[in-house]
Amino acid sequence: VQLQASGGGLVQTGGSLRLSCAASGRTFRTYVVGWFRQAPGKEREFVAAISGSGSSTYYADFVKGRFTISTDSAKSTMYLQMNSLKPEDTAVYYCAAKVYPGNYYDWGRYDYRGQGTQVTVSS
């Protein structure tokens, strides 16, 4: 599975962005897919994940109520809708997919990882 993330950019505080992660070769139907981010000088951190069926979603506390993870009906593209963005959300955002459920917050447990897309939130 190859993953292609897109949709990053520059936005003002309080603004919105929607990130996309397209899968080539496979659909997300049987995978847990997630978003992570890494700010300059900081560790990569978990943002959100969704089960292959789409029935379960998981969020880091700092994005609850602001970000929404989803997949399209064909399960070939994953989205991260980001609202009420803050300067501290500035980071490179990465998408990833894993075969087995569980440990969705652990970057090291993901089997496939996409390249990042830069999100910059200006104050």
DSSP file with accessible surface (Angstrom, degrees, kcal/mol):
  #  RESIDUE AA STRUCTURE BP1 BP2  ACC     N-H-->O    O-->H-N    N-H-->O    O-->H-N    TCO  KAPPA ALPHA  PHI   PSI    X-CA   Y-CA   Z-CA
    1    1 A V              0   0   43      0, 0.0     2,-0.5     0, 0.0    24,-0.2   0.000 360.0 360.0 360.0 127.2    0.0    0.0    0.0
    2    2 A Q  E     -A   24   0A 147     22,-1.4    22,-2.5   110,-0.1     2,-0.4  -0.933 360.0-155.6-108.8 135.4    1.3    3.4   -0.9
    3    3 A L  E     -A   23   0A  14     -2,-0.5   112,-0.7   110,-0.3     2,-0.5  -0.916   7.6-167.6-115.2 137.0   -0.1    6.4    0.8
    4    4 A Q  E     -A   22   0A 117     18,-2.2    18,-2.6    -2,-0.4     2,-0.3  -0.958   7.8-161.9-127.0 111.6   -0.1   10.0   -0.5
    5    5 A A  E     +A   21   0A   3     -2,-0.5     2,-0.3   110,-0.3    16,-0.2  -0.695  20.4 154.6 -93.2 146.2   -1.0   12.8    1.9
    6    6 A S  E     +A   20   0A  58     14,-2.5    14,-2.7    -2,-0.3   111,-0.1  -0.950  31.6  78.7-155.6 172.9   -2.1   16.2    0.7
    7    7 A G        +     0   0   36     -2,-0.3    11,-0.3     1,-0.3    -1,-0.1   0.367  57.0 135.4 103.9  -3.8   -4.1   19.2    1.7
    8    8 A G        +     0   0   28     12,-0.1     2,-0.3    85,-0.1    -1,-0.3  -0.170  21.1 125.4 -70.4 170.2   -1.6   21.0    4.0
    9    9 A G  E     -d  119   0B  29    109,-0.7   111,-2.9   108,-0.1     2,-0.5  -0.987  58.0 -53.7 169.4-166.6   -1.0   24.7    3.8
   10   10 A L  E     +d  120   0B 129     -2,-0.3     2,-0.3   109,-0.2   111,-0.2  -0.885  53.2 164.3-104.6 130.4   -1.0   28.0    5.6
   11   11 A V  E     -d  121   0B  24    109,-2.6   111,-2.6    -2,-0.5     2,-0.1  -0.976  33.7-111.5-143.7 154.2   -4.0   29.1    7.5
   12   12 A Q  E >   -d  122   0B 150     -2,-0.3     3,-2.4   109,-0.2    73,-0.2  -0.458  51.6 -76.4 -82.8 160.0   -4.8   31.7   10.1
   13   13 A T  T 3  S+     0   0   73    109,-2.0    73,-0.2     1,-0.3    -1,-0.1  -0.276 122.2  24.5 -53.7 133.2   -5.8   30.9   13.7
   14   14 A G  T 3  S+     0   0   49     71,-3.3    70,-0.7     1,-0.3    -1,-0.3   0.290  99.9 120.1  90.6  -8.7   -9.4   29.7   13.8
   15   15 A G    <   -     0   0   20     -3,-2.4    70,-2.3    70,-0.2     2,-0.3  -0.085  55.0-123.4 -81.4-175.9   -9.3   28.5   10.2
   16   16 A S        +     0   0   60     67,-0.2     2,-0.3    68,-0.2    67,-0.2  -0.931  21.1 179.0-132.0 152.3   -9.9   25.1    8.7
   17   17 A L  E     - B   0  82A  32     65,-2.2    65,-3.3    -2,-0.3     2,-0.5  -0.977  17.3-145.6-144.1 152.7   -8.0   22.7    6.5
   18   18 A R  E     - B   0  81A 128     -2,-0.3     2,-0.3   -11,-0.3    63,-0.2  -0.972  14.5-158.4-122.2 117.9   -8.9   19.2    5.2
   19   19 A L  E     - B   0  80A   0     61,-2.6    61,-2.4    -2,-0.5     2,-0.3  -0.688   7.1-158.2 -90.2 145.9   -6.1   16.8    4.8
   20   20 A S  E     -AB   6  79A  24    -14,-2.7   -14,-2.5    -2,-0.3     2,-0.4  -0.931  10.3-166.9-123.0 149.5   -6.4   13.8    2.4
   21   21 A a  E     -AB   5  78A   1     57,-2.5    57,-2.9    -2,-0.3     2,-0.4  -0.936  12.2-163.3-136.9 109.2   -4.6   10.5    2.4
   22   22 A A  E     -AB   4  77A  42    -18,-2.6   -18,-2.2    -2,-0.4     2,-0.5  -0.789   6.5-147.9 -98.3 136.8   -5.0    8.4   -0.8
   23   23 A A  E     -A    3   0A  16     53,-2.7     2,-0.4    -2,-0.4   -20,-0.2  -0.860   7.8-156.8-102.6 134.4   -4.1    4.8   -0.9
   24   24 A S  E    S+A    2   0A  55    -22,-2.5   -22,-1.4    -2,-0.5     3,-0.0  -0.901  74.1  11.2-109.3 138.3   -2.9    3.2   -4.1
   25   25 A G  S    S+     0   0   79     -2,-0.4     2,-0.3   -24,-0.2    -1,-0.1   0.119 124.7  39.5  91.1 -25.9   -3.2   -0.5   -4.7
   26   26 A R  S    S-     0   0  141    -24,-0.2     2,-0.2    50,-0.1    -3,-0.1  -0.956  73.6-122.0-145.0 166.9   -5.5   -1.2   -1.8
   27   27 A T        -     0   0   58     -2,-0.3     3,-0.5    -5,-0.1    49,-0.3  -0.672  27.1-119.2-104.2 170.1   -8.5    0.2    0.0
   28   28 A F  S >  S+     0   0    2     47,-5.3     3,-2.0    -2,-0.2    48,-0.1   0.369  81.4 111.4 -86.0   6.4   -8.5    1.0    3.7
   29   29 A R  T 3  S+     0   0  134     46,-0.3    -1,-0.2     1,-0.3    46,-0.1   0.822  86.6  29.9 -56.4 -35.8  -11.4   -1.4    4.3
   30   30 A T  T 3  S+     0   0  104     -3,-0.5     2,-0.3    22,-0.1    -1,-0.3   0.265 110.7  82.5-107.8  13.9   -9.3   -3.9    6.3
   31   31 A Y  S <  S-     0   0   10     -3,-2.0     2,-0.5    21,-0.1    68,-0.2  -0.860  71.6-128.7-118.6 151.8   -6.8   -1.4    7.8
   32   32 A V  E     -E   98   0B  12     66,-2.4    66,-2.8    -2,-0.3     2,-0.4  -0.827  35.0-164.1 -85.2 131.1   -6.7    0.9   10.7
   33   33 A V  E     +EF  97  50B   1     17,-2.3    17,-2.6    -2,-0.5     2,-0.3  -0.955  11.3 174.1-122.3 144.7   -5.6    4.2    9.3
   34   34 A G  E     -EF  96  49B   0     62,-2.7    62,-2.1    -2,-0.4     2,-0.4  -0.919  26.7-128.9-145.7 166.6   -4.3    7.1   11.3
   35   35 A W  E     +EF  95  48B   0     13,-3.2    12,-2.6    -2,-0.3    13,-1.6  -0.966  23.6 177.5-118.0 139.2   -2.8   10.6   11.3
   36   36 A F  E     -EF  94  46B   2     58,-2.8    58,-3.0    -2,-0.4     2,-0.3  -0.867   9.4-156.8-129.0 164.7    0.3   11.6   13.2
   37   37 A R  E     -EF  93  45B  13      8,-2.4     8,-3.2    -2,-0.3     2,-0.4  -0.989   7.3-161.3-144.0 156.5    2.1   14.9   13.3
   38   38 A Q  E     -E   92   0B  65     54,-2.2    54,-2.5    -2,-0.3     6,-0.2  -0.959   7.8-161.1-141.4 117.6    5.5   16.2   14.1
   39   39 A A    >   -     0   0   19      4,-0.5     3,-2.4    -2,-0.4    52,-0.1  -0.606  45.5 -76.0 -90.4 156.7    6.4   19.8   15.0
   40   40 A P  T 3  S+     0   0  115      0, 0.0    -1,-0.1     0, 0.0     3,-0.1  -0.280 118.3   5.5 -54.6 129.0    9.9   21.1   14.8
   41   41 A G  T 3  S+     0   0   93      1,-0.2     2,-0.3    -3,-0.1    -3,-0.0   0.528 113.5 101.8  76.6   6.0   12.0   19.9   17.7
   42   42 A K  S <  S-     0   0  138     -3,-2.4    -1,-0.2     1,-0.0     2,-0.1  -0.813  75.9 -98.9-121.1 164.3    9.3   17.7   19.0
   43   43 A E        -     0   0  165     -2,-0.3    -4,-0.5     1,-0.1     2,-0.2  -0.397  46.9 -96.9 -73.4 153.2    8.5   14.0   18.9
   44   44 A R        -     0   0   75     -6,-0.2     2,-0.3    -2,-0.1    -6,-0.2  -0.511  49.9-163.2 -67.4 138.9    6.0   12.6   16.4
   45   45 A E  E     -F   37   0B  72     -8,-3.2    -8,-2.4    -2,-0.2     2,-0.2  -0.939  20.9-104.4-132.1 152.0    2.6   12.3   18.1
   46   46 A F  E     +F   36   0B  29     -2,-0.3   -10,-0.2    59,-0.3     3,-0.1  -0.453  34.1 170.5 -70.3 140.3   -0.7   10.6   17.5
   47   47 A V  E     -     0   0B   0    -12,-2.6    13,-2.6     1,-0.4     2,-0.3   0.728  57.3 -29.2-114.4 -55.8   -3.6   12.7   16.2
   48   48 A A  E     -FG  35  59B   0    -13,-1.6   -13,-3.2    11,-0.2    -1,-0.4  -0.988  48.5-166.6-162.9 158.0   -6.4   10.4   15.2
   49   49 A A  E     -FG  34  58B   0      9,-2.2     9,-2.6    -2,-0.3     2,-0.4  -0.980   4.7-158.5-149.5 157.9   -7.3    7.0   13.8
   50   50 A I  E     -FG  33  57B   6    -17,-2.6   -17,-2.3    -2,-0.3     7,-0.2  -0.998  23.8-116.3-140.0 141.4  -10.2    5.2   12.3
   51   51 A S    >   -     0   0   17      5,-2.6     3,-1.1    -2,-0.4   -19,-0.2  -0.288  34.2-105.6 -71.9 163.6  -11.0    1.5   12.0
   52   52 A G  T 3  S+     0   0   12      1,-0.3   -21,-0.1   -22,-0.1    -1,-0.1   0.854 122.4  48.3 -59.4 -35.9  -11.2   -0.2    8.7
   53   53 A S  T 3  S-     0   0   78    -23,-0.1    -1,-0.3     1,-0.1   -24,-0.1   0.663 107.7-126.9 -77.6 -16.4  -15.0   -0.4    8.9
   54   54 A G  S <  S+     0   0   27     -3,-1.1    -2,-0.1     2,-0.2    17,-0.1   0.451  80.9 113.3  83.7   0.6  -15.2    3.2    9.9
   55   55 A S  S    S+     0   0   96      1,-0.1     2,-0.4    -5,-0.0    -3,-0.1   0.691  70.1  49.9 -81.1 -19.2  -17.2    2.3   13.0
   56   56 A S        -     0   0   46      2,-0.0    -5,-2.6    -5,-0.0     2,-0.3  -0.978  62.1-178.0-125.7 134.6  -14.6    3.3   15.5
   57   57 A T  E     -G   50   0B  64     -2,-0.4     2,-0.4    -7,-0.2    -7,-0.2  -0.938   6.5-162.9-127.6 152.3  -12.6    6.5   15.8
   58   58 A Y  E     -G   49   0B  74     -9,-2.6    -9,-2.2    -2,-0.3     2,-0.4  -0.997   8.3-174.3-136.8 138.7   -9.9    7.6   18.1
   59   59 A Y  E     -G   48   0B  50     -2,-0.4   -11,-0.2   -11,-0.2     2,-0.2  -0.977  28.5-116.0-135.5 146.2   -8.5   11.0   18.9
   60   60 A A    >>  -     0   0   13    -13,-2.6     3,-1.9    -2,-0.4     4,-0.9  -0.511  38.0-115.4 -70.2 148.6   -5.8   12.6   20.9
   61   61 A D  G >4 S+     0   0  130      1,-0.3     3,-0.6     2,-0.2    -1,-0.1   0.847 111.6  62.5 -57.8 -34.2   -7.2   14.8   23.6
   62   62 A F  G 34 S+     0   0   76      1,-0.2    -1,-0.3     3,-0.0   -15,-0.0   0.590 110.3  38.2 -74.9  -6.1   -5.8   17.9   22.1
   63   63 A V  G X> S+     0   0    0     -3,-1.9     4,-2.4   -16,-0.2     3,-2.4   0.482  81.3 126.3-117.7  -4.0   -7.9   17.6   18.9
   64   64 A K  T << S+     0   0  121     -4,-0.9     4,-0.1    -3,-0.6    -3,-0.0  -0.300  82.0  14.1 -59.1 132.4  -11.1   16.3   20.3
   65   65 A G  T 34 S+     0   0   88      2,-0.4    -1,-0.3     1,-0.1     3,-0.1   0.288 126.6  59.7  86.8 -11.6  -14.0   18.4   19.2
   66   66 A R  T <4 S+     0   0   29     -3,-2.4    17,-2.0     1,-0.2     2,-0.3   0.710  98.2  49.8-115.3 -37.4  -11.9   20.2   16.5
   67   67 A F  E  <  -C   82   0A   4     -4,-2.4    -2,-0.4    15,-0.2     2,-0.4  -0.827  59.7-165.8-108.8 148.3  -10.7   17.4   14.2
   68   68 A T  E     -C   81   0A  73     13,-2.4    13,-3.0    -2,-0.3     2,-0.4  -0.992   5.6-156.3-134.6 127.6  -12.7   14.7   12.5
   69   69 A I  E     +C   80   0A   5     -2,-0.4     2,-0.3    11,-0.2    11,-0.2  -0.803  26.3 152.2-101.1 142.0  -11.2   11.6   10.8
   70   70 A S  E     -C   79   0A  46      9,-1.8     9,-3.3    -2,-0.4     2,-0.3  -0.969  31.4-138.5-156.7 167.3  -13.2    9.8    8.1
   71   71 A T  E     -C   78   0A  26     -2,-0.3     7,-0.2     7,-0.2     2,-0.1  -0.942  29.1-109.0-128.4 158.0  -12.9    7.7    5.0
   72   72 A D    >   -     0   0   38      5,-2.1     3,-1.9    -2,-0.3     5,-0.1  -0.294  39.5 -98.5 -80.0 170.8  -14.8    7.9    1.7
   73   73 A S  T 3  S+     0   0  116      1,-0.3    -1,-0.1     2,-0.1    -2,-0.0   0.810 124.7  53.1 -64.1 -27.6  -17.3    5.2    0.8
   74   74 A A  T 3  S-     0   0   49      3,-0.1    -1,-0.3     1,-0.0   -45,-0.2   0.539 104.3-132.5 -83.9  -4.8  -14.8    3.4   -1.4
   75   75 A K  S <  S+     0   0   29     -3,-1.9   -47,-5.3     2,-0.2   -46,-0.3   0.798  77.5 111.1  58.5  32.8  -12.4    3.3    1.5
   76   76 A S  S    S+     0   0   38    -49,-0.3   -53,-2.7     1,-0.2     2,-0.4   0.545  70.6  45.7-110.7  -9.9   -9.6    4.5   -0.7
   77   77 A T  E     -B   22   0A  24    -55,-0.2    -5,-2.1    -5,-0.1     2,-0.4  -1.000  64.6-158.7-135.7 135.9   -9.1    8.0    0.7
   78   78 A M  E     -BC  21  71A   0    -57,-2.9   -57,-2.5    -2,-0.4     2,-0.3  -0.881  13.0-159.3-110.9 146.5   -8.9    9.0    4.3
   79   79 A Y  E     -BC  20  70A  40     -9,-3.3    -9,-1.8    -2,-0.4     2,-0.4  -0.901  16.3-161.6-125.5 152.8   -9.6   12.6    5.5
   80   80 A L  E     -BC  19  69A   0    -61,-2.4   -61,-2.6    -2,-0.3     2,-0.6  -0.912  13.3-160.8-131.1 103.7   -8.7   14.7    8.5
   81   81 A Q  E     -BC  18  68A  63    -13,-3.0   -13,-2.4    -2,-0.4     2,-0.6  -0.784  10.4-165.8 -83.5 121.5  -11.0   17.7    8.8
   82   82 A M  E     +BC  17  67A   0    -65,-3.3   -65,-2.2    -2,-0.6     2,-0.3  -0.945  11.4 173.0-117.0 116.3   -9.3   20.2   11.0
   83   83 A N        +     0   0   58    -17,-2.0   -67,-0.2    -2,-0.6   -68,-0.2  -0.756  59.0  24.6-115.8 164.5  -11.3   23.1   12.4
   84   84 A S  S    S-     0   0   69    -70,-0.7    -1,-0.2    -2,-0.3   -69,-0.2   0.906  84.0-161.5  49.8  48.6  -10.5   25.9   14.9
   85   85 A L        -     0   0    1    -70,-2.3   -71,-3.3    -3,-0.2   -70,-0.2  -0.272   7.7-159.6 -66.9 146.8   -6.9   25.5   14.2
   86   86 A K    >   -     0   0   83    -73,-0.2     3,-2.4   -72,-0.1     4,-0.3  -0.856  32.6-108.9-122.0 157.5   -4.3   26.9   16.6
   87   87 A P  G >  S+     0   0   48      0, 0.0     3,-1.9     0, 0.0    34,-0.4   0.851 117.8  63.3 -55.2 -33.4   -0.7   27.9   16.1
   88   88 A E  G 3  S+     0   0  121      1,-0.3   -49,-0.0   -49,-0.0    -3,-0.0   0.577  89.1  69.3 -71.2  -6.6    0.3   24.8   18.2
   89   89 A D  G <  S+     0   0    0     -3,-2.4    -1,-0.3     2,-0.0     2,-0.2   0.528  70.7 120.1 -83.2  -6.7   -1.2   22.7   15.5
   90   90 A T    <   +     0   0   34     -3,-1.9     2,-0.3    -4,-0.3    30,-0.2  -0.422  41.5 106.4 -61.7 124.3    1.6   23.7   13.2
   91   91 A A  E    S- H   0 119B   1     28,-2.0    28,-2.8    -2,-0.2     2,-0.5  -0.965  75.8 -80.1-178.3 170.5    3.4   20.5   12.2
   92   92 A V  E     -EH  38 118B  35    -54,-2.5   -54,-2.2    -2,-0.3     2,-0.5  -0.868  48.1-147.1 -89.4 127.5    4.1   18.1    9.4
   93   93 A Y  E     -EH  37 117B   0     24,-3.0    24,-2.2    -2,-0.5     2,-0.4  -0.856  14.3-167.9-103.5 134.1    1.1   15.7    9.3
   94   94 A Y  E     -EH  36 116B  46    -58,-3.0   -58,-2.8    -2,-0.5     2,-0.3  -0.918   9.6-149.3-121.2 142.5    1.6   12.1    8.3
   95   95 A a  E     +E   35   0B   0     20,-0.5    19,-3.1    -2,-0.4     2,-0.3  -0.801  20.9 174.6-106.4 155.7   -0.9    9.4    7.4
   96   96 A A  E     -EH  34 113B   0    -62,-2.1   -62,-2.7    -2,-0.3     2,-0.3  -0.979  17.0-150.0-154.2 159.4   -0.3    5.7    8.1
   97   97 A A  E     -EH  33 112B   1     15,-2.7    15,-2.5    -2,-0.3    14,-1.1  -0.986   8.1-167.6-136.9 146.6   -2.1    2.4    7.8
   98   98 A K  E     -E   32   0B   8    -66,-2.8   -66,-2.4    -2,-0.3    12,-0.1  -0.978  19.8-142.4-136.1 150.9   -1.8   -0.8    9.8
   99   99 A V  S    S+     0   0   54     -2,-0.3    -1,-0.1   -68,-0.2    11,-0.1   0.910  82.5  53.7 -78.6 -42.9   -3.1   -4.3    9.2
  100  100 A Y  S    S-     0   0  174      1,-0.1   -68,-0.1   -69,-0.1   -69,-0.0  -0.668  84.1-115.1-101.5 147.9   -4.0   -5.3   12.7
  101  101 A P  S    S+     0   0  104      0, 0.0    -1,-0.1     0, 0.0    -2,-0.1  -0.201  72.9  49.6 -70.5 167.5   -6.3   -3.5   15.2
  102  102 A G  S    S+     0   0   36      1,-0.0   -70,-0.1     2,-0.0    -2,-0.1   0.018  80.5  59.3  89.6 162.1   -5.0   -2.1   18.4
  103  103 A N    >   +     0   0   54      1,-0.1     3,-1.8     2,-0.1     6,-0.2   0.816  58.0 156.1  51.9  36.4   -2.0    0.2   19.2
  104  104 A Y  T 3   +     0   0   70      1,-0.3    -1,-0.1     5,-0.0   -56,-0.1   0.670  66.1  58.6 -68.1 -17.6   -3.4    2.8   16.9
  105  105 A Y  T 3  S+     0   0  129    -59,-0.1     2,-0.7     1,-0.1    -1,-0.3   0.480  86.5  90.4 -88.4  -4.3   -1.5    5.5   18.8
  106  106 A D    X   -     0   0   56     -3,-1.8     3,-1.9     1,-0.2     4,-0.3  -0.833  57.6-163.8-104.1 106.3    1.9    3.9   18.2
  107  107 A W  G >  S+     0   0   48     -2,-0.7     3,-1.6     1,-0.3    -1,-0.2   0.859  90.1  61.1 -53.1 -38.5    3.6    5.1   15.0
  108  108 A G  G 3  S+     0   0   49      1,-0.3    -1,-0.3     3,-0.0    -2,-0.0   0.667  97.1  59.5 -66.5 -16.8    6.0    2.2   15.1
  109  109 A R  G <  S+     0   0  127     -3,-1.9     2,-0.3    -6,-0.2    -1,-0.3   0.486  82.0 102.6 -91.1  -4.7    3.1   -0.3   14.9
  110  110 A Y    <   -     0   0    4     -3,-1.6   -12,-0.2    -4,-0.3     3,-0.1  -0.626  57.5-157.2 -83.6 140.3    1.9    1.0   11.5
  111  111 A D  S    S+     0   0   81    -14,-1.1     2,-0.4    -2,-0.3   -13,-0.2   0.747  77.3  34.9 -87.1 -28.5    2.8   -1.1    8.5
  112  112 A Y  E     - H   0  97B  72    -15,-2.5   -15,-2.7  -110,-0.0     2,-0.4  -0.995  66.0-174.0-132.6 137.3    2.6    1.6    5.8
  113  113 A R  E     - H   0  96B 116     -2,-0.4  -110,-0.3   -17,-0.2   -17,-0.2  -0.993  10.4-148.2-135.6 136.7    3.4    5.3    6.2
  114  114 A G  E     -     0   0B  10    -19,-3.1  -110,-0.2    -2,-0.4     2,-0.1  -0.450  31.6 -93.2 -94.7 172.6    3.0    8.2    3.8
  115  115 A Q  E     -     0   0B  78   -112,-0.7   -20,-0.5    -2,-0.1  -110,-0.3  -0.329  52.0 -99.4 -77.6 165.6    5.1   11.3    3.3
  116  116 A G  E     - H   0  94B  25    -22,-0.1     2,-0.4  -112,-0.1   -22,-0.2  -0.431  20.7-148.1 -88.7 164.1    4.1   14.3    5.3
  117  117 A T  E     - H   0  93B  21    -24,-2.2   -24,-3.0    -2,-0.1     2,-0.3  -1.000  25.5-121.1-128.8 133.7    2.1   17.4    4.4
  118  118 A Q  E     - H   0  92B  88     -2,-0.4  -109,-0.7   -26,-0.2     2,-0.5  -0.570  24.0-171.7 -81.8 131.3    3.0   20.7    6.1
  119  119 A V  E     -dH   9  91B   0    -28,-2.8   -28,-2.0    -2,-0.3     2,-0.5  -0.988   4.7-176.4-118.9 124.8    0.3   22.5    8.1
  120  120 A T  E     -d   10   0B  50   -111,-2.9  -109,-2.6    -2,-0.5     2,-0.6  -0.990   7.1-166.7-125.1 124.5    1.2   26.0    9.3
  121  121 A V  E     -d   11   0B   6     -2,-0.5     2,-0.3   -34,-0.4  -109,-0.2  -0.950  12.5-151.3-112.7 117.4   -1.2   28.0   11.5
  122  122 A S  E      d   12   0B  44   -111,-2.6  -109,-2.0    -2,-0.6    -2,-0.0  -0.628 360.0 360.0 -90.3 147.8   -0.4   31.7   11.8
  123  123 A S              0   0  140     -2,-0.3    -1,-0.1  -111,-0.2   -37,-0.0  -0.354 360.0 360.0 -91.4 360.0   -1.3   33.7   14.9
